[in-house]
Amino acid sequence: MTGAARWRMPGRIEILGKHTDYGGGRVLVCAVDRGVSVHAEEIPGPPGTLEATTDAYPGLLHLDASRAPELPAGHWGRYVHTVLARLTENFGPLRAARVAITSDLPPASGMSSSSALLTGTALALADLNGLPQSAAWTSQIPDRVALAGYAASIENGKSFGTLAGRPGVGTSGGSLDHTGMLAGRDGMISYAEFDPMRILDEVSLPARWRLVVGVSGVLAEKTGAAQGAYNRGPALLGELVARWNRARGRDDATVQAALRSLVGECLDGPLVTDPAAPPVTLTADERLAPLRQLAEPGAERDRLDQFLVESAVLVPRAHAALREGDLDAFAAAVAVSQRLAETNLRNQVPQTTALVEQARLLGARAASAFGAGFGGSVWALVPEADADAFAADWMERYRRVGGAPEAATALVTAPGAPGRRVEAG
């Protein structure tokens, strides 16, 4: 145990793999060079209590692991309390502490500022209490991939191995965010899968290319109606897997496991390169019929088809394209992914669609919305030498013709370092 602990937790960019993680599927994800810092220090007081502050909002919160806070849905203090209560449930009462949180991530921008806050708080409090040295911790969390899975379980409320779940923050997501923050390598994009949870490979952006992130200014919050819309995706896939298991006498945990039983890891077939064309031809493989026939027409079938194309076709091809330096193939996969977000996920807003279109008109090699949807951000791949000028032109055009909210902004970034303990001094 130590008297103080500090963690720096980056945000993340989902390069490709929209809403595939909670179905067990594949993604391309990386940390960014902005994030959340959490400083925790021991203070006098009853075990299981916490004082918390953040630079984003005034005031001091007093939290108790045994009592739900009287805070509105989505309040940052609910994320801190969720961590406090879950660590207490799994490892026993924690030392009284004060937590100070600072951030240079745009809030509710799709770069997972809330997951960074939750994960950074969890690791700072764990360090403060010596949990990573305990057998209860090491037996269930032996490495960074497992750590990402546990952080995700704190957020979604699920159990993790023998570590019992309890109510999370209200969203039913997977562990893409936490994997991007914790399990990657500086400067690299992780090619990851979530059933089983593992890092398959790491690739880099081509030399002298950068990512420009256009923050739409439409807050990508997961509360109220937006939370219901977000949670509908995991619910649809969960209901389909349950139906599949009953029909086939199986015990698959995810759509990815069901897919693997039919065709293996990936699908073949012609890649639709026209973003205006319906990409459902990629799911015409007759081997998929036993699964697709179980999906109800409409939202459930659309959700399944998006998963199959995104996880089993687009992400593997985009990964191969990056490894080979084939930007034409990479851009083609990204274009279809964005189209699927609009037609099948239906989680885009006019502002994110406009940002993608404007990025392409300005010469971006590829562009895509990312994150939970219903707001958030778009990334664009541009030459490093042009990145700053592109960012300025993109925002100027967006404000002029794209219905940009006042909070819209752009930043130039690249794959960054994963979350890390910050040593004192």
N, C-alpha and C positions, 0 to 999 in steps of 0.2 A: 504494500500500500504506500501511497505518497500523499503529501498534503495538498497537492495541486496537480492537475493534468490538463493538457491542451491538445485539441485535435483540429486539423484543417481538413474539411471535407469538400471536394469539388462538386460543381454541378456536372451534368452530363449531356451529351448530344447523342440521340438515337439516329445513327446514320441511315439505317434501314431495319425493318422488323417491327412495323406498326402493330401494336397490340397482339404480339405473338407470344410474349413471355409467359403469360398466365395460361396459355394453351400448351406449354411445354416446348414451344418452337424455338426458332433460331433468330438471332439478331446480329447487327453490327453496331457497336456502341463504344463510346470513348468518354473519358473525363475531359473537362475543359479547364482553362487556366483561371477560372473564377470560382468562388465557393463560399462556404460558411466556416467561420472559426468559432470553436466552443471552448471556453476556459472554465474549468470546474475547480473549486477549492473547498476544503473542509471548513465548516463553521460550527460553533456551538449550537446544539439544538437536538430535538428528538430524532432518533433514527427514522428514515423514510420521509423526511421533510426536505424541502428544496426552496430556495429563493432563486428567481430567474429574471434576467433582464435581456433586452435586445436593443440594438442601436436603431432598429426600424420603428419602434414604438416607445413612448414614454411609460414610466411606471415600473414598479417591482411586483412580481407575482409571488405569492406564497402558496406552495403546492404540498399536498400530503398524499402519499401513495395509497392511503386507505379511503380517500374521499375524492369523488369526481369533482372537478372544478366547475364553478358556475361561470362558464365562458361560452361565447357563441360558437356555433359550428365553424370549423376552419380556422379558429384563432390559433396563433402560433403556440400559445401556452398549452393547448390540448395535445400537441405533438410532444412537448416536453413531459407532460404528465403521463402520456401513454408509455413513454420510455421508463419513467420512474416506476410506474405500477408494474410493468412487465418484468423489469429486472428484479424488482422485489419479489414478484410471484415466482420467478425461476431460481433466484439465488439467495433470497432472504433479505432482511432489512438493510438498506444502504445507509452510509454515514450521512448526517445532515450536511448539506452543501449549498454553495451559491454558484450559479451558472450564469456566465455572461456570454451572449451570442452576438457576433457581428457578421456582416455579409456584404459582398460586392456582387452578388447575383441579382439580376432583375427579378423581383417577386412575381410569382404566378406567370412565368414566361415560358413554361414548357421545359426549362432546364433543370427541373426537379429541386428547386430551392427548399421545398418542404421535406423531401426525403433526405437532402443533405443536412438540414437542421436536425431531423430525427436521428439519423445515423451518427452524426458528429456528437450529439448529446449522449447517445448510447455508449459510444466508445470512450468519451471523456469520463463519464460516470463509472464505467466498467474499470478503467485504469485507476481512478481515484480509490476504488474499493478493492483493487487487486484481483478482480474476477478472472482475467485471462490466465492467471497462474493457478487457478483452482481446477481440481479434477472434474467438477461439474461442468466447467466451461470447455476444457480441452477435450473431454470425451465426446462432445457434440459439435465443437467448432474448431476443427484441427487446422484450417487454412483459410485464406482470404475468400475463396469461393463459398465455403460454408458460412463464413462471417456475413457475406452478402445475403445469403439465404436467411440467416437468422434476423438480420436487420429488416428484411422484407416481411418476415413473419411478425415482427413487432408492429409494423405498419398495418398489415392486413388482418392481424388478430389470430392467425393460424398457429397451431403447434409446430414446433421444429424439433424433430427427433423426440427425445424425452422431455424437452422443454415445453411445458404446457402453454397453450395460447390463452389469451384473454382479449376483451374488446380492443380493437385497434382504433384507427382514426376514421373508419367508416368507408374506406375504399377497399375494393376486392382485387387489387392489382397483383402483379407478379414481382419478380426481382430484377428486372432489367436495370432500373435506376441504380440500385444498390451494387449490382455487378459492375456497372460502368464506373461507379465511384470508388470501388474497393479492389476489384480483381484484375485491373488492367496494368499496363506498363506505360511509363512516361513516353509520350510521342506516338503511341500505337493505338490502333482500333482493335477492339476485341471481337472475335467471331465466336459467339457463345450460343449454347443450347441449354434448355431448362428442364428437359426430361430425357436423360439425367442432366443435372445441373453441372456444366463443365465449360471450360474455355477450350475451343477446338483449335484456334490459331490466333495469331496476331499479325496485322498488316498495317502498313503506313499509308498515308496519303502520298501521291506522287510528289517527287521533289519539286519545290518552288510553287506549290499550290497551297491555298489557305481556305479556311471556312469563314464566311461572313454570315453572322446570325442577324436576321431581321426580326426584332421583337415587335409583334403586331400591336401591342398596347391593349389588346383584348385579353383580360386576365383569364388564364387557364386554371380556374379554381375548381376544386372537386367537392363543392358543397351544394346543398339544395338540389335543384333540378339537374344541374350539371353532374352531381354525384350519382344521381339515379341513372342518367344517360350513360355515364362511364361504367357503372357497375352492371349495366345490362349486357355488355359484351361478355364478361366472365360468366354471367348467369346463363346466357344462351349456350356457350360452349360446354359448361358444366352439365346442363340438362341434356345436351346431345350425347355426351360421353356416357351418362347414366343410361340413356336409351340404347346406345350401342352395346354396352356391357350386358344389358338384359337380353338383347336380341342375339348376341353372339356367345353368351356364356363366358365373358371375359371379365377381367378386373383391371382394366386400363385406367390410369389416373388422369390422363390428358388426351387431347386430340392428337398430339404428336405420337403417343404410343399407339393409338388406333391406326394412324397413318403408316407408322413403321410396320405394323402387322400386315398391311396390304401391299405396300410398294417399296419398303425400305426407307432410306433417309430422304431421298430427293426425287423430284419428278422431272421427266424429260418432256420435250415438246417445243414447238416454235415459240419464240418470245415475241409478244406483240409490242412493236416499237412505237406505234402511233398512240399518243396519250388520249386521243379522242375515241379510240376503238375500245369496245368492251373487252376486257381481258379474260372473260370466263372461258374462252377457248382453251386456256391453259389447264383447266380442270376437266377436260373431256376424256381423260384417260379412263377407260372402262373399268380398270381395276379399282377405281374409287367409288364405283356405283354402290357397293354395300353400305358405305358410310354416307354418301350424299343422299341416298334414297331415304335415310332416316331423318334428314333435316327437313323441318317444315318449310314450305315455300315462303318467300318473303325475307324478313330480317334474319331468321336463323340460317337459311340457305346462303344468303349473301355473306353472313358473318363467317360461315364455314369456308366458302369459296375464297374469301379474302385471306383467311388463315392459310389455306392450302397453297395458294399462289405466292403469298408473301414469304412464308416460312420455307417451303419446299422447293421453290423455283427462284424467286427474286433475290433473297438473301444469299443463297449459295452462289448464284451467278455473279452478284455484285462483289462478293468476296473474291471469287476467282479473277474477276476483272481487275480489282485493285492489286492483287498479287502479280498479275501479268502486266499491269500498267495500261490496260485497255480502257480508256476513258469513254469510248463510244459504247461499249457493252455496259459499262457502269451507268452511264447516263440513261441508257435504254431501260435498265432495270428500275432506276429511280423514278423515271417518268410513269411507268406502269404502277408502281407503288403509290405514287401521289394520286393517280386516277382512281385506284381502288379505295383510297381514303375518302374520296368524294362520292363514289358511287355505291360502295358496299359498307364501309364503316359509317359513312354519313356524319363524320365528326369534324368537318371543316366549317369555318365561318367565312363570310365573304372576304374578310381582311387577309386571312392566310392564303386563300386561293389567289387573291390579287397579288400578294407578295411573290408567290411562286411564278405567276405569269410575268410579272414585271422583271424578276430576276432573269428569266429566260430571254426576254426582250433586250435586256442590258448585256447579254452575252455570257451569263453564267454557264459553266459546262454542265452543271446539274443543279437542281434545287428541289427541296422537299420540306413540307411541314413535318414537325416531329412532336413527340410527347403525347399527352392524354387526348389532345384535341379540344375542340370547342373554344379556341383561342390559342394563345401561346406564340410560338416562333416558327421561322422557316430558316433552314440553312441553305447557303449557296456556295458552290465550289468555284473559285476564281483564281487566276494566277496571282501569286504573292505580290508581284510588282504593282498590280492593279487594285489590290484589296481595299486600301483606304479610299481611293477615288470611287470605286464601285459602291462601297458602303454609303458614301455621301450621296451619290446619284440615285441609289436605290431608295433611300429615305426621302429625297426630294420628290421623286416621282410618286412614291407611295402617299406622301402628304398631299400631293397635287391631285391625284386621280384615284387613289385607292381607299378613301374613307378612313384615313389614319387617325386613331385617337391621339390625344396629346402625349400620352406616355410612350408612344412608339419611338424606337431607337435602333441603332445597328452597332454591332461590335465585331471586331476581327479577332479570330481565335484559331486554335489548332488543337489537336489531341494533347491533353496535359497529363500531369502526374496523378496517381490515385491518392485517396485519403491517407493521411499520415499523422503520426504523433509529432507535435512540435515541442522540441526540447526547450527548457527554460534558458533565458539569457540570450 
